[in-house]
Amino acid sequence: MKNKWKIGMIFILILIVGVGCNNQEASDGTPTEDTNQQVENTELLISTAASLTDAMTEIEKAFEDEYSDIDVSFNYGSSGTLAQQIQQGAPADAFLSADQKWMDTLEEENLILPETRIDFTGNKLVLISQKDHSLEISSFEDLNPAEIGDLAIGNPESVPAGTYAKEVLTKLNKWEGLEKHLILAKDVRQVLTYVESGNTELGIVYSSDAFISDQVKIIAEASSDWHTPVIYPAAVTADSKNADSAKRFIEFLQTEEAQSILNQFGFIK
């Protein structure tokens, strides 16, 4: 009986010592199974107008410095193409458009959250050529079908910069005369590339696009009376699974830090 009692006491002591060691490991900060588990960051995918590419690279860094638990990636393209992707069910947590038309379209179809919609920046429309190209043109009014080669613009059906360009040329009664000279691009950055490479003599882009290139020069700026105001809206998509984080990103676009970055890249408020 005494031996059984002794064995029982030894077993109890072993249990007490074992529990004490485990508690000591936790109190010393030694990783346990729970503390080894890492919390995954929220991943945001933002469908973004191509003209915002360079500015968003910097804004992404600034945002992630402030919100280290959120990782942002961008799907760049023309606003029309991006809107159509969202209509077809492509994943996106937010939409940053280069015009109001495509955002209005998504809102009418209940594909964005209207209460999150804001206007966060603006732009100007300019006529450009290669930097070393000598053309006797100093304004949009000088565009003469008999005196110019090809003119690149975004496709007016899906590219806001192209829609604005068509409005300008129509206002100046030049659209019909220049139609045969037009090279239609998939987005405004492709227009810039056409001019930089010399594939076209001229192009119509945003001032922010010309700003980031050292291979083109601005010939003229379109009067704001000739086209719809170039305003960039943003909104969280209705199907976003990370709506709160996406809303944080959109709110960040309105901060002084983000606005300063946009200004540095030629955007206007």
C-alpha positions as protocol buffer text, in pm:
chain_id: "A"
residue {
  index: 1
  type: MET
  ca { x: 0 y: 0 z: 0 }
}
residue {
  index: 2
  type: LYS
  ca { x: 282 y: 237 z: 93 }
}
residue {
  index: 3
  type: ASN
  ca { x: 452 y: 169 z: -243 }
}
residue {
  index: 4
  type: LYS
  ca { x: 131 y: 247 z: -430 }
}
residue {
  index: 5
  type: TRP
  ca { x: 98 y: 573 z: -234 }
}
residue {
  index: 6
  type: LYS
  ca { x: 457 y: 671 z: -318 }
}
residue {
  index: 7
  type: ILE
  ca { x: 407 y: 598 z: -687 }
}
residue {
  index: 8
  type: GLY
  ca { x: 92 y: 812 z: -689 }
}
residue {
  index: 9
  type: MET
  ca { x: 271 y: 1106 z: -528 }
}
residue {
  index: 10
  type: ILE
  ca { x: 559 y: 1084 z: -778 }
}
residue {
  index: 11
  type: PHE
  ca { x: 311 y: 1089 z: -1068 }
}
residue {
  index: 12
  type: ILE
  ca { x: 140 y: 1399 z: -927 }
}
residue {
  index: 13
  type: LEU
  ca { x: 476 y: 1576 z: -883 }
}
residue {
  index: 14
  type: ILE
  ca { x: 569 y: 1498 z: -1244 }
}
residue {
  index: 15
  type: LEU
  ca { x: 242 y: 1656 z: -1365 }
}
residue {
  index: 16
  type: ILE
  ca { x: 298 y: 1968 z: -1153 }
}
residue {
  index: 17
  type: VAL
  ca { x: 655 y: 2012 z: -1280 }
}
residue {
  index: 18
  type: GLY
  ca { x: 543 y: 1963 z: -1641 }
}
residue {
  index: 19
  type: VAL
  ca { x: 268 y: 2226 z: -1616 }
}
residue {
  index: 20
  type: GLY
  ca { x: 510 y: 2465 z: -1447 }
}
residue {
  index: 21
  type: CYS
  ca { x: 764 y: 2427 z: -1729 }
}
residue {
  index: 22
  type: ASN
  ca { x: 502 y: 2497 z: -1993 }
}
residue {
  index: 23
  type: ASN
  ca { x: 386 y: 2808 z: -1810 }
}
residue {
  index: 24
  type: GLN
  ca { x: 746 y: 2920 z: -1769 }
}
residue {
  index: 25
  type: GLU
  ca { x: 807 y: 2888 z: -2146 }
}
residue {
  index: 26
  type: ALA
  ca { x: 505 y: 3105 z: -2218 }
}
residue {
  index: 27
  type: SER
  ca { x: 606 y: 3368 z: -1960 }
}
residue {
  index: 28
  type: ASP
  ca { x: 964 y: 3377 z: -2096 }
}
residue {
  index: 29
  type: GLY
  ca { x: 830 y: 3462 z: -2439 }
}
residue {
  index: 30
  type: THR
  ca { x: 935 y: 3131 z: -2592 }
}
residue {
  index: 31
  type: PRO
  ca { x: 712 y: 3082 z: -2900 }
}
residue {
  index: 32
  type: THR
  ca { x: 419 y: 2851 z: -2844 }
}
residue {
  index: 33
  type: GLU
  ca { x: 190 y: 2701 z: -3106 }
}
residue {
  index: 34
  type: ASP
  ca { x: -49 y: 2999 z: -3080 }
}
residue {
  index: 35
  type: THR
  ca { x: 218 y: 3270 z: -3099 }
}
residue {
  index: 36
  type: ASN
  ca { x: 378 y: 3104 z: -3403 }
}
residue {
  index: 37
  type: GLN
  ca { x: 61 y: 3161 z: -3602 }
}
residue {
  index: 38
  type: GLN
  ca { x: 94 y: 3477 z: -3815 }
}
residue {
  index: 39
  type: VAL
  ca { x: -201 y: 3695 z: -3907 }
}
residue {
  index: 40
  type: GLU
  ca { x: -230 y: 3727 z: -4285 }
}
residue {
  index: 41
  type: ASN
  ca { x: -245 y: 4075 z: -4435 }
}
residue {
  index: 42
  type: THR
  ca { x: -554 y: 4194 z: -4620 }
}
residue {
  index: 43
  type: GLU
  ca { x: -491 y: 4200 z: -4994 }
}
residue {
  index: 44
  type: LEU
  ca { x: -660 y: 4472 z: -5200 }
}
residue {
  index: 45
  type: LEU
  ca { x: -692 y: 4472 z: -5579 }
}
residue {
  index: 46
  type: ILE
  ca { x: -767 y: 4817 z: -5720 }
}
residue {
  index: 47
  type: SER
  ca { x: -881 y: 4854 z: -6082 }
}
residue {
  index: 48
  type: THR
  ca { x: -709 y: 5179 z: -6181 }
}
residue {
  index: 49
  type: ALA
  ca { x: -703 y: 5408 z: -6485 }
}
residue {
  index: 50
  type: ALA
  ca { x: -371 y: 5371 z: -6671 }
}
residue {
  index: 51
  type: SER
  ca { x: -289 y: 5741 z: -6642 }
}
residue {
  index: 52
  type: LEU
  ca { x: -250 y: 5697 z: -6265 }
}
residue {
  index: 53
  type: THR
  ca { x: 23 y: 5431 z: -6292 }
}
residue {
  index: 54
  type: ASP
  ca { x: 325 y: 5631 z: -6175 }
}
residue {
  index: 55
  type: ALA
  ca { x: 144 y: 5825 z: -5904 }
}
residue {
  index: 56
  type: MET
  ca { x: -11 y: 5507 z: -5762 }
}
residue {
  index: 57
  type: THR
  ca { x: 330 y: 5344 z: -5729 }
}
residue {
  index: 58
  type: GLU
  ca { x: 423 y: 5615 z: -5479 }
}
residue {
  index: 59
  type: ILE
  ca { x: 83 y: 5628 z: -5313 }
}
residue {
  index: 60
  type: GLU
  ca { x: 96 y: 5253 z: -5259 }
}
residue {
  index: 61
  type: LYS
  ca { x: 422 y: 5290 z: -5064 }
}
residue {
  index: 62
  type: ALA
  ca { x: 283 y: 5572 z: -4852 }
}
residue {
  index: 63
  type: PHE
  ca { x: -42 y: 5386 z: -4780 }
}
residue {
  index: 64
  type: GLU
  ca { x: 129 y: 5060 z: -4683 }
}
residue {
  index: 65
  type: ASP
  ca { x: 367 y: 5250 z: -4455 }
}
residue {
  index: 66
  type: GLU
  ca { x: 62 y: 5370 z: -4263 }
}
residue {
  index: 67
  type: TYR
  ca { x: -141 y: 5049 z: -4292 }
}
residue {
  index: 68
  type: SER
  ca { x: 113 y: 4768 z: -4266 }
}
residue {
  index: 69
  type: ASP
  ca { x: -163 y: 4507 z: -4245 }
}
residue {
  index: 70
  type: ILE
  ca { x: -292 y: 4587 z: -4597 }
}
residue {
  index: 71
  type: ASP
  ca { x: -119 y: 4491 z: -4923 }
}
residue {
  index: 72
  type: VAL
  ca { x: -231 y: 4682 z: -5233 }
}
residue {
  index: 73
  type: SER
  ca { x: -199 y: 4573 z: -5595 }
}
residue {
  index: 74
  type: PHE
  ca { x: -334 y: 4741 z: -5908 }
}
residue {
  index: 75
  type: ASN
  ca { x: -500 y: 4630 z: -6228 }
}
residue {
  index: 76
  type: TYR
  ca { x: -424 y: 4906 z: -6480 }
}
residue {
  index: 77
  type: GLY
  ca { x: -611 y: 4974 z: -6803 }
}
residue {
  index: 78
  type: SER
  ca { x: -852 y: 5207 z: -6973 }
}
residue {
  index: 79
  type: SER
  ca { x: -1144 y: 5304 z: -6751 }
}
residue {
  index: 80
  type: GLY
  ca { x: -1393 y: 5153 z: -6996 }
}
residue {
  index: 81
  type: THR
  ca { x: -1214 y: 4819 z: -7010 }
}
residue {
  index: 82
  type: LEU
  ca { x: -1185 y: 4805 z: -6631 }
}
residue {
  index: 83
  type: ALA
  ca { x: -1552 y: 4891 z: -6585 }
}
residue {
  index: 84
  type: GLN
  ca { x: -1649 y: 4618 z: -6831 }
}
residue {
  index: 85
  type: GLN
  ca { x: -1434 y: 4369 z: -6640 }
}
residue {
  index: 86
  type: ILE
  ca { x: -1618 y: 4458 z: -6319 }
}
residue {
  index: 87
  type: GLN
  ca { x: -1951 y: 4420 z: -6501 }
}
residue {
  index: 88
  type: GLN
  ca { x: -1843 y: 4070 z: -6603 }
}
residue {
  index: 89
  type: GLY
  ca { x: -1760 y: 3974 z: -6246 }
}
residue {
  index: 90
  type: ALA
  ca { x: -1382 y: 4020 z: -6243 }
}
residue {
  index: 91
  type: PRO
  ca { x: -1244 y: 4065 z: -5889 }
}
residue {
  index: 92
  type: ALA
  ca { x: -1180 y: 4421 z: -5774 }
}
residue {
  index: 93
  type: ASP
  ca { x: -1207 y: 4587 z: -5435 }
}
residue {
  index: 94
  type: ALA
  ca { x: -1223 y: 4942 z: -5570 }
}
residue {
  index: 95
  type: PHE
  ca { x: -1239 y: 5129 z: -5901 }
}
residue {
  index: 96
  type: LEU
  ca { x: -1042 y: 5444 z: -5985 }
}
residue {
  index: 97
  type: SER
  ca { x: -1174 y: 5594 z: -6309 }
}
residue {
  index: 98
  type: ALA
  ca { x: -1044 y: 5873 z: -6532 }
}
residue {
  index: 99
  type: ASP
  ca { x: -1397 y: 5998 z: -6595 }
}
residue {
  index: 100
  type: GLN
  ca { x: -1739 y: 6011 z: -6437 }
}
residue {
  index: 101
  type: LYS
  ca { x: -1917 y: 5825 z: -6718 }
}
residue {
  index: 102
  type: TRP
  ca { x: -1785 y: 5479 z: -6639 }
}
residue {
  index: 103
  type: MET
  ca { x: -1829 y: 5526 z: -6264 }
}
residue {
  index: 104
  type: ASP
  ca { x: -2187 y: 5640 z: -6329 }
}
residue {
  index: 105
  type: THR
  ca { x: -2244 y: 5325 z: -6535 }
}
residue {
  index: 106
  type: LEU
  ca { x: -2131 y: 5100 z: -6251 }
}
residue {
  index: 107
  type: GLU
  ca { x: -2334 y: 5295 z: -5996 }
}
residue {
  index: 108
  type: GLU
  ca { x: -2649 y: 5262 z: -6209 }
}
residue {
  index: 109
  type: GLU
  ca { x: -2591 y: 4886 z: -6217 }
}
residue {
  index: 110
  type: ASN
  ca { x: -2536 y: 4870 z: -5838 }
}
residue {
  index: 111
  type: LEU
  ca { x: -2178 y: 4752 z: -5885 }
}
residue {
  index: 112
  type: ILE
  ca { x: -2019 y: 5010 z: -5653 }
}
residue {
  index: 113
  type: LEU
  ca { x: -2105 y: 5136 z: -5305 }
}
residue {
  index: 114
  type: PRO
  ca { x: -2235 y: 5491 z: -5372 }
}
residue {
  index: 115
  type: GLU
  ca { x: -2163 y: 5612 z: -5019 }
}
residue {
  index: 116
  type: THR
  ca { x: -1789 y: 5549 z: -5075 }
}
residue {
  index: 117
  type: ARG
  ca { x: -1770 y: 5743 z: -5404 }
}
residue {
  index: 118
  type: ILE
  ca { x: -1544 y: 6050 z: -5406 }
}
residue {
  index: 119
  type: ASP
  ca { x: -1369 y: 6272 z: -5660 }
}
residue {
  index: 120
  type: PHE
  ca { x: -999 y: 6272 z: -5570 }
}
residue {
  index: 121
  type: THR
  ca { x: -808 y: 6446 z: -5851 }
}
residue {
  index: 122
  type: GLY
  ca { x: -824 y: 6601 z: -6199 }
}
residue {
  index: 123
  type: ASN
  ca { x: -622 y: 6650 z: -6516 }
}
residue {
  index: 124
  type: LYS
  ca { x: -574 y: 6854 z: -6832 }
}
residue {
  index: 125
  type: LEU
  ca { x: -573 y: 6749 z: -7196 }
}
residue {
  index: 126
  type: VAL
  ca { x: -269 y: 6832 z: -7411 }
}
residue {
  index: 127
  type: LEU
  ca { x: -140 y: 6790 z: -7765 }
}
residue {
  index: 128
  type: ILE
  ca { x: 210 y: 6637 z: -7780 }
}
residue {
  index: 129
  type: SER
  ca { x: 484 y: 6550 z: -8029 }
}
residue {
  index: 130
  type: GLN
  ca { x: 832 y: 6401 z: -8001 }
}
residue {
  index: 131
  type: LYS
  ca { x: 1070 y: 6636 z: -7822 }
}
residue {
  index: 132
  type: ASP
  ca { x: 1295 y: 6693 z: -8123 }
}
residue {
  index: 133
  type: HIS
  ca { x: 1015 y: 6697 z: -8381 }
}
residue {
  index: 134
  type: SER
  ca { x: 975 y: 7027 z: -8566 }
}
residue {
  index: 135
  type: LEU
  ca { x: 614 y: 7087 z: -8664 }
}
residue {
  index: 136
  type: GLU
  ca { x: 458 y: 7419 z: -8753 }
}
residue {
  index: 137
  type: ILE
  ca { x: 179 y: 7365 z: -8503 }
}
residue {
  index: 138
  type: SER
  ca { x: 128 y: 7563 z: -8186 }
}
residue {
  index: 139
  type: SER
  ca { x: -237 y: 7494 z: -8103 }
}
residue {
  index: 140
  type: PHE
  ca { x: -520 y: 7248 z: -8151 }
}
residue {
  index: 141
  type: GLU
  ca { x: -666 y: 7491 z: -8405 }
}
residue {
  index: 142
  type: ASP
  ca { x: -357 y: 7438 z: -8623 }
}
residue {
  index: 143
  type: LEU
  ca { x: -436 y: 7071 z: -8680 }
}
residue {
  index: 144
  type: ASN
  ca { x: -477 y: 7051 z: -9058 }
}
residue {
  index: 145
  type: PRO
  ca { x: -538 y: 6714 z: -9226 }
}
residue {
  index: 146
  type: ALA
  ca { x: -331 y: 6826 z: -9526 }
}
residue {
  index: 147
  type: GLU
  ca { x: -27 y: 6909 z: -9313 }
}
residue {
  index: 148
  type: ILE
  ca { x: -2 y: 6636 z: -9050 }
}
residue {
  index: 149
  type: GLY
  ca { x: 65 y: 6262 z: -9046 }
}
residue {
  index: 150
  type: ASP
  ca { x: -93 y: 6032 z: -8789 }
}
residue {
  index: 151
  type: LEU
  ca { x: -255 y: 6155 z: -8467 }
}
residue {
  index: 152
  type: ALA
  ca { x: -286 y: 5906 z: -8179 }
}
residue {
  index: 153
  type: ILE
  ca { x: -575 y: 5925 z: -7935 }
}
residue {
  index: 154
  type: GLY
  ca { x: -737 y: 5678 z: -7699 }
}
residue {
  index: 155
  type: ASN
  ca { x: -1029 y: 5484 z: -7840 }
}
residue {
  index: 156
  type: PRO
  ca { x: -1327 y: 5710 z: -7757 }
}
residue {
  index: 157
  type: GLU
  ca { x: -1545 y: 5404 z: -7694 }
}
residue {
  index: 158
  type: SER
  ca { x: -1350 y: 5290 z: -7390 }
}
residue {
  index: 159
  type: VAL
  ca { x: -1070 y: 5540 z: -7312 }
}
residue {
  index: 160
  type: PRO
  ca { x: -1175 y: 5862 z: -7134 }
}
residue {
  index: 161
  type: ALA
  ca { x: -876 y: 6054 z: -7278 }
}
residue {
  index: 162
  type: GLY
  ca { x: -1001 y: 5953 z: -7622 }
}
residue {
  index: 163
  type: THR
  ca { x: -1353 y: 6067 z: -7537 }
}
residue {
  index: 164
  type: TYR
  ca { x: -1221 y: 6405 z: -7425 }
}
residue {
  index: 165
  type: ALA
  ca { x: -1004 y: 6428 z: -7740 }
}
residue {
  index: 166
  type: LYS
  ca { x: -1306 y: 6361 z: -7961 }
}
residue {
  index: 167
  type: GLU
  ca { x: -1501 y: 6631 z: -7776 }
}
residue {
  index: 168
  type: VAL
  ca { x: -1220 y: 6882 z: -7841 }
}
residue {
  index: 169
  type: LEU
  ca { x: -1184 y: 6798 z: -8209 }
}
residue {
  index: 170
  type: THR
  ca { x: -1562 y: 6804 z: -8256 }
}
residue {
  index: 171
  type: LYS
  ca { x: -1586 y: 7140 z: -8081 }
}
residue {
  index: 172
  type: LEU
  ca { x: -1322 y: 7278 z: -8318 }
}
residue {
  index: 173
  type: ASN
  ca { x: -1497 y: 7123 z: -8623 }
}
residue {
  index: 174
  type: LYS
  ca { x: -1194 y: 6905 z: -8695 }
}
residue {
  index: 175
  type: TRP
  ca { x: -1313 y: 6555 z: -8608 }
}
residue {
  index: 176
  type: GLU
  ca { x: -1445 y: 6455 z: -8952 }
}
residue {
  index: 177
  type: GLY
  ca { x: -1144 y: 6596 z: -9135 }
}
residue {
  index: 178
  type: LEU
  ca { x: -895 y: 6419 z: -8908 }
}
residue {
  index: 179
  type: GLU
  ca { x: -1067 y: 6080 z: -8878 }
}
residue {
  index: 180
  type: LYS
  ca { x: -848 y: 5917 z: -9145 }
}
residue {
  index: 181
  type: HIS
  ca { x: -537 y: 6034 z: -8961 }
}
residue {
  index: 182
  type: LEU
  ca { x: -639 y: 5889 z: -8624 }
}
residue {
  index: 183
  type: ILE
  ca { x: -462 y: 5595 z: -8462 }
}
residue {
  index: 184
  type: LEU
  ca { x: -680 y: 5461 z: -8180 }
}
residue {
  index: 185
  type: ALA
  ca { x: -501 y: 5327 z: -7872 }
}
residue {
  index: 186
  type: LYS
  ca { x: -620 y: 5087 z: -7601 }
}
residue {
  index: 187
  type: ASP
  ca { x: -537 y: 5340 z: -7327 }
}
residue {
  index: 188
  type: VAL
  ca { x: -372 y: 5678 z: -7284 }
}
residue {
  index: 189
  type: ARG
  ca { x: -30 y: 5528 z: -7202 }
}
residue {
  index: 190
  type: GLN
  ca { x: -27 y: 5355 z: -7539 }
}
residue {
  index: 191
  type: VAL
  ca { x: -85 y: 5695 z: -7702 }
}
residue {
  index: 192
  type: LEU
  ca { x: 220 y: 5825 z: -7518 }
}
residue {
  index: 193
  type: THR
  ca { x: 424 y: 5525 z: -7636 }
}
residue {
  index: 194
  type: TYR
  ca { x: 319 y: 5580 z: -7999 }
}
residue {
  index: 195
  type: VAL
  ca { x: 449 y: 5937 z: -7990 }
}
residue {
  index: 196
  type: GLU
  ca { x: 766 y: 5853 z: -7796 }
}
residue {
  index: 197
  type: SER
  ca { x: 856 y: 5582 z: -8049 }
}
residue {
  index: 198
  type: GLY
  ca { x: 779 y: 5800 z: -8350 }
}
residue {
  index: 199
  type: ASN
  ca { x: 498 y: 5572 z: -8470 }
}
residue {
  index: 200
  type: THR
  ca { x: 279 y: 5881 z: -8481 }
}
residue {
  index: 201
  type: GLU
  ca { x: 373 y: 6246 z: -8517 }
}
residue {
  index: 202
  type: LEU
  ca { x: 119 y: 6369 z: -8267 }
}
residue {
  index: 203
  type: GLY
  ca { x: -90 y: 6250 z: -7977 }
}
residue {
  index: 204
  type: ILE
  ca { x: -350 y: 6376 z: -7735 }
}
residue {
  index: 205
  type: VAL
  ca { x: -287 y: 6274 z: -7373 }
}
residue {
  index: 206
  type: TYR
  ca { x: -324 y: 6409 z: -7021 }
}
residue {
  index: 207
  type: SER
  ca { x: -74 y: 6662 z: -6896 }
}
residue {
  index: 208
  type: SER
  ca { x: 28 y: 6408 z: -6628 }
}
residue {
  index: 209
  type: ASP
  ca { x: 132 y: 6161 z: -6902 }
}
residue {
  index: 210
  type: ALA
  ca { x: 346 y: 6422 z: -7078 }
}
residue {
  index: 211
  type: PHE
  ca { x: 489 y: 6518 z: -6740 }
}
residue {
  index: 212
  type: ILE
  ca { x: 648 y: 6177 z: -6678 }
}
residue {
  index: 213
  type: SER
  ca { x: 812 y: 6150 z: -7024 }
}
residue {
  index: 214
  type: ASP
  ca { x: 1138 y: 6314 z: -7127 }
}
residue {
  index: 215
  type: GLN
  ca { x: 1081 y: 6214 z: -7490 }
}
residue {
  index: 216
  type: VAL
  ca { x: 781 y: 6430 z: -7571 }
}
residue {
  index: 217
  type: LYS
  ca { x: 692 y: 6796 z: -7557 }
}
residue {
  index: 218
  type: ILE
  ca { x: 360 y: 6970 z: -7504 }
}
residue {
  index: 219
  type: ILE
  ca { x: 253 y: 7170 z: -7808 }
}
residue {
  index: 220
  type: ALA
  ca { x: -75 y: 7302 z: -7671 }
}
residue {
  index: 221
  type: GLU
  ca { x: -323 y: 7264 z: -7386 }
}
residue {
  index: 222
  type: ALA
  ca { x: -691 y: 7220 z: -7464 }
}
residue {
  index: 223
  type: SER
  ca { x: -925 y: 7484 z: -7328 }
}
residue {
  index: 224
  type: SER
  ca { x: -1146 y: 7350 z: -7051 }
}
residue {
  index: 225
  type: ASP
  ca { x: -1444 y: 7490 z: -7246 }
}
residue {
  index: 226
  type: TRP
  ca { x: -1383 y: 7238 z: -7523 }
}
residue {
  index: 227
  type: HIS
  ca { x: -1444 y: 6920 z: -7326 }
}
residue {
  index: 228
  type: THR
  ca { x: -1607 y: 6768 z: -7019 }
}
residue {
  index: 229
  type: PRO
  ca { x: -1403 y: 6839 z: -6704 }
}
residue {
  index: 230
  type: VAL
  ca { x: -1138 y: 6570 z: -6645 }
}
residue {
  index: 231
  type: ILE
  ca { x: -1230 y: 6446 z: -6298 }
}
residue {
  index: 232
  type: TYR
  ca { x: -1118 y: 6118 z: -6141 }
}
residue {
  index: 233
  type: PRO
  ca { x: -1372 y: 5943 z: -5914 }
}
residue {
  index: 234
  type: ALA
  ca { x: -1305 y: 5642 z: -5687 }
}
residue {
  index: 235
  type: ALA
  ca { x: -1539 y: 5398 z: -5515 }
}
residue {
  index: 236
  type: VAL
  ca { x: -1546 y: 5061 z: -5339 }
}
residue {
  index: 237
  type: THR
  ca { x: -1700 y: 4785 z: -5551 }
}
residue {
  index: 238
  type: ALA
  ca { x: -2021 y: 4624 z: -5433 }
}
residue {
  index: 239
  type: ASP
  ca { x: -1872 y: 4274 z: -5438 }
}
residue {
  index: 240
  type: SER
  ca { x: -1555 y: 4358 z: -5247 }
}
residue {
  index: 241
  type: LYS
  ca { x: -1479 y: 4114 z: -4968 }
}
residue {
  index: 242
  type: ASN
  ca { x: -1249 y: 4376 z: -4812 }
}
residue {
  index: 243
  type: ALA
  ca { x: -1478 y: 4678 z: -4823 }
}
residue {
  index: 244
  type: ASP
  ca { x: -1351 y: 4835 z: -4499 }
}
residue {
  index: 245
  type: SER
  ca { x: -987 y: 4821 z: -4612 }
}
residue {
  index: 246
  type: ALA
  ca { x: -1079 y: 4942 z: -4960 }
}
residue {
  index: 247
  type: LYS
  ca { x: -1261 y: 5236 z: -4802 }
}
residue {
  index: 248
  type: ARG
  ca { x: -945 y: 5319 z: -4605 }
}
residue {
  index: 249
  type: PHE
  ca { x: -750 y: 5334 z: -4931 }
}
residue {
  index: 250
  type: ILE
  ca { x: -1004 y: 5567 z: -5092 }
}
residue {
  index: 251
  type: GLU
  ca { x: -1004 y: 5789 z: -4786 }
}
residue {
  index: 252
  type: PHE
  ca { x: -623 y: 5794 z: -4801 }
}
residue {
  index: 253
  type: LEU
  ca { x: -642 y: 5937 z: -5154 }
}
residue {
  index: 254
  type: GLN
  ca { x: -785 y: 6255 z: -5001 }
}
residue {
  index: 255
  type: THR
  ca { x: -504 y: 6307 z: -4750 }
}
residue {
  index: 256
  type: GLU
  ca { x: -244 y: 6580 z: -4792 }
}
residue {
  index: 257
  type: GLU
  ca { x: 24 y: 6316 z: -4847 }
}
residue {
  index: 258
  type: ALA
  ca { x: -159 y: 6148 z: -5134 }
}
residue {
  index: 259
  type: GLN
  ca { x: -263 y: 6481 z: -5288 }
}
residue {
  index: 260
  type: SER
  ca { x: 96 y: 6600 z: -5277 }
}
residue {
  index: 261
  type: ILE
  ca { x: 208 y: 6289 z: -5466 }
}
residue {
  index: 262
  type: LEU
  ca { x: -63 y: 6339 z: -5728 }
}
residue {
  index: 263
  type: ASN
  ca { x: 46 y: 6701 z: -5773 }
}
residue {
  index: 264
  type: GLN
  ca { x: 407 y: 6591 z: -5815 }
}
residue {
  index: 265
  type: PHE
  ca { x: 298 y: 6377 z: -6110 }
}
residue {
  index: 266
  type: GLY
  ca { x: 107 y: 6656 z: -6285 }
}
residue {
  index: 267
  type: PHE
  ca { x: -244 y: 6598 z: -6156 }
}
residue {
  index: 268
  type: ILE
  ca { x: -462 y: 6887 z: -6040 }
}
residue {
  index: 269
  type: LYS
  ca { x: -732 y: 6910 z: -5774 }
}
